[in-house]
Amino acid sequence: LSPMAGTDLDPVLRNLGVSTVVVTGVSVNVAITNLVMDAVNRGYQVVVPRDGVAGIPTDYAEAVLDNTIALLATLTTVDDLIEAWTR
């Protein structure tokens, strides 16, 4: 239920010198939340663009972002992330 659990993702990222992970996709209900927690627990900085993730129902996903993910990761938008990358 997380791309870091039982995979080589963490050692691959470390070997590449990655220190920040941008998390996108579905579902905030399970996979996004697990990935954020796994990445933070392994020492990564985590960024989540609010409009780059989804969950159901929408109100619940927004509540998870605001009340759980925001405590662990930097919340942003896709546009703000693109702007930061193009500077």
N, C-alpha and C positions, 0 to 999 in steps of 0.2 A: 504493500500500500504506500510505499515511498521509494523513489528511485535510488535512495542511498542504502536501503535495507537489502542486504544480501547481494549487492552488486559491487563492481569495482569503481563506481563513480567517484567516491572519495579519494582513493589513491591516484586515480587518473587526474583529477582536478589538482591535487597537491603536487604531482609531478609536473604539471603545467604551470605551477606557481599561482594558481587562482586563489584569491582571498575573498572575493565577493561573488555571490550567486544571485542571479535574477531569476525569480520563480514566476512562471506563467503556466496557464492551462486550467484543467479541471481535475478535481472538484475541490472547492474550498472545504466542503463537508469532510473530506478524508485526506486525499492525496496531498493537496497544497499544504494543509496544516501539518501533516506528518513530515513533509519535506522541509518546511521551514524549521520545525523543531529539530529534526535530525541535523540540518546544516548548522544551526546555531549551536547545538550541543557539540559539534565537531570544530567549532571555532570560526566558522565563516561569517562574514557580514552578509546579510540577506536583504534584498530589495524586492518588493512586490508591487508591481503596477496594478492598481485597483481595477482598471479596465482591461487588464490582461489575464484575469482569472474569473472563474464563474463557479457558482454553486446554487443548490436549490433547497428550499425556496430562496428567492433573491434577498428577502429581508433577513433571513438567517445568515446567508453568506456575508452580507454587509455587517451584521452584528459580530460575526467571527472575525472579520477583518478589523473592525473597530475595537473590539474588546479582548482579542487574543493575539492575533498576528501583529497588531500595532505595538504590542509590548515587546515583541521579539525582533521585528524587522522594520525597515524603513518603507513606509507606504508612499507611493507616488503614482503618476499616470504614465502611460506609454509615451505621450507627447513630451512630458518633462524628461523622461529617460532618454529619448531620442535627442532632445535639445542638449542634454548634458554630454552625450556621446559625441555630438558634432562640434562642441566647443574646442 
